Amino acid sequence: MTIDTQAAISGFVATEPRLTYTEDGVPRFYARIGIEHSRLEPDGSFTQLDPTFHDMTMFRRAAEESASRFHKGDKFVAAGRVHEYAYDKDGQTIQTEEFIANRIGHDTARTRYHVDRAPREQAVARETPARDATALEPSERSMTTRPASVLGM
């Protein structure tokens, strides 16, 4: 059996994420993200290059959960796919792309956090907690993650 793979990226959240809703009422997470780049030099050292910036979106429950857990400056790893599309602006067709993530987590190599393994609420209709951007600085934030799934064999 082959391993099912997806595209993955690592980077940082460059803008404060926004949670909006599609015309059908589907939650949509949007953030501008940065991806850092470096170049290997002949002597074995690395030169830091300018980051590139891209759009990242998520939908449904993942969008709601991510909007309450991610803030500008957070380092992340995400899996999903690249969506290429075109739009018209001032009579010109603009080709662009966005990363549509279906999984995201804080980058454990670059983030300190606490894992809360308490059972999650199972309520069907629950409210997303309000966000106070001034409450904590990014380094002081304590993050929670979902408990690992257990597979029976």
C-alpha positions as CSV (number, residue, x, y, z in Angstrom):
1,M,0.0,0.0,0.0
2,T,1.4,3.4,-0.9
3,I,1.6,6.4,1.4
4,D,-1.0,9.1,0.5
5,T,0.9,12.4,0.5
6,Q,-0.1,16.1,0.3
7,A,1.7,19.3,-0.3
8,A,3.1,20.8,2.9
9,I,4.5,24.2,3.8
10,S,6.1,25.8,6.8
11,G,6.2,29.5,7.5
12,F,4.8,32.3,9.7
13,V,1.5,34.1,9.8
14,A,2.2,37.5,8.4
15,T,-1.2,39.1,9.0
16,E,-3.8,38.7,11.8
17,P,-6.0,35.9,10.5
18,R,-9.6,36.6,9.6
19,L,-12.6,34.3,10.0
20,T,-15.4,35.1,7.5
21,Y,-18.2,33.1,6.0
22,T,-19.0,32.1,2.4
23,E,-22.4,32.8,0.8
24,D,-23.4,29.3,1.9
25,G,-22.4,30.0,5.5
26,V,-19.2,27.9,5.5
27,P,-16.5,29.3,7.9
28,R,-13.4,30.5,6.0
29,F,-10.0,31.3,7.6
30,Y,-7.8,33.6,5.7
31,A,-4.3,34.9,6.4
32,R,-1.3,36.2,4.5
33,I,1.7,34.0,5.2
34,G,5.4,34.3,4.8
35,I,7.8,31.5,3.8
36,E,11.4,32.0,4.7
37,H,14.1,31.0,2.1
38,S,17.9,30.5,2.3
39,R,20.7,29.7,-0.1
40,L,23.5,27.1,0.6
41,E,26.8,28.8,0.0
42,P,29.9,26.9,-1.4
43,D,31.5,27.1,2.1
44,G,28.6,25.2,3.6
45,S,27.0,28.2,5.3
46,F,23.5,29.5,4.5
47,T,22.5,33.0,3.4
48,Q,19.1,34.1,4.6
49,L,17.0,35.4,1.6
50,D,13.9,37.6,1.6
51,P,10.7,35.7,2.5
52,T,7.9,35.3,0.0
53,F,4.3,36.0,0.9
54,H,1.2,34.1,-0.1
55,D,-2.5,33.6,0.7
56,M,-3.6,30.7,2.9
57,T,-7.2,29.7,3.5
58,M,-9.0,26.9,5.4
59,F,-12.6,26.0,5.5
60,R,-15.2,24.6,7.9
61,R,-14.3,23.5,11.4
62,A,-10.6,23.7,10.8
63,A,-11.1,27.3,9.9
64,E,-12.9,28.1,13.1
65,E,-10.4,26.2,15.3
66,S,-7.4,27.9,13.5
67,A,-8.9,31.4,13.8
68,S,-9.0,31.0,17.6
69,R,-5.5,29.5,17.9
70,F,-3.3,31.3,15.3
71,H,-2.1,34.9,15.5
72,K,0.2,37.1,13.5
73,G,3.8,36.0,14.0
74,D,3.0,32.3,14.8
75,K,5.2,29.7,13.1
76,F,3.3,26.8,11.5
77,V,3.4,23.7,9.4
78,A,0.4,23.1,7.1
79,A,-0.7,20.3,4.7
80,G,-3.1,20.9,1.9
81,R,-2.9,21.9,-1.8
82,V,-2.1,24.8,-4.0
83,H,-5.1,26.3,-5.8
84,E,-4.2,28.3,-8.9
85,Y,-6.9,30.7,-10.2
86,A,-7.3,33.9,-12.3
87,Y,-9.3,37.1,-11.8
88,D,-9.9,40.3,-13.7
89,K,-8.6,43.6,-12.4
90,D,-8.8,46.8,-14.4
91,G,-9.3,44.8,-17.6
92,Q,-6.3,42.6,-17.0
93,T,-6.4,38.9,-16.2
94,I,-4.3,38.2,-13.1
95,Q,-3.0,34.7,-12.5
96,T,-2.3,33.9,-8.8
97,E,-2.4,31.0,-6.3
98,E,-3.3,30.3,-2.7
99,F,-2.6,27.5,-0.3
100,I,-5.7,25.7,0.9
101,A,-4.8,24.0,4.1
102,N,-6.8,21.1,5.6
103,R,-4.4,20.5,8.5
104,I,-2.2,23.0,10.4
105,G,-0.2,23.1,13.5
106,H,2.3,25.2,15.3
107,D,5.9,24.4,14.3
108,T,7.3,22.4,17.2
109,A,10.9,23.3,16.3
110,R,10.2,27.0,16.6
111,T,7.3,27.3,19.1
112,R,6.9,26.7,22.8
113,Y,3.4,25.4,23.7
114,H,1.4,23.3,26.1
115,V,-0.7,20.3,25.0
116,D,-4.0,20.0,26.8
117,R,-5.1,16.4,26.5
118,A,-8.5,16.9,28.3
119,P,-11.4,15.6,26.3
120,R,-12.8,18.1,23.8
121,E,-16.4,19.3,24.1
122,Q,-18.7,17.3,21.9
123,A,-21.4,20.0,21.6
124,V,-22.7,20.3,18.0
125,A,-23.3,24.0,18.2
126,R,-20.6,25.7,20.2
127,E,-19.3,29.2,20.1
128,T,-15.7,30.1,19.0
129,P,-14.0,31.9,21.9
130,A,-13.6,35.6,21.5
131,R,-10.0,36.8,20.7
132,D,-8.2,39.6,22.4
133,A,-5.2,40.4,20.3
134,T,-3.7,42.6,23.1
135,A,-4.1,40.0,25.9
136,L,-0.8,38.2,25.4
137,E,2.4,38.6,23.4
138,P,3.1,35.7,21.0
139,S,5.9,34.3,23.2
140,E,3.6,34.2,26.3
141,R,0.7,32.5,24.6
142,S,-0.1,28.9,25.6
143,M,-1.4,26.9,22.8
144,T,-3.6,23.8,22.9
145,T,-3.7,21.0,20.4
146,R,-6.1,18.2,19.7
147,P,-5.4,14.8,21.4
148,A,-3.8,12.3,19.1
149,S,-6.3,9.8,17.5
150,V,-6.0,6.2,18.6
151,L,-6.2,3.6,15.8
152,G,-7.5,0.1,16.7
153,M,-6.0,-2.9,14.9
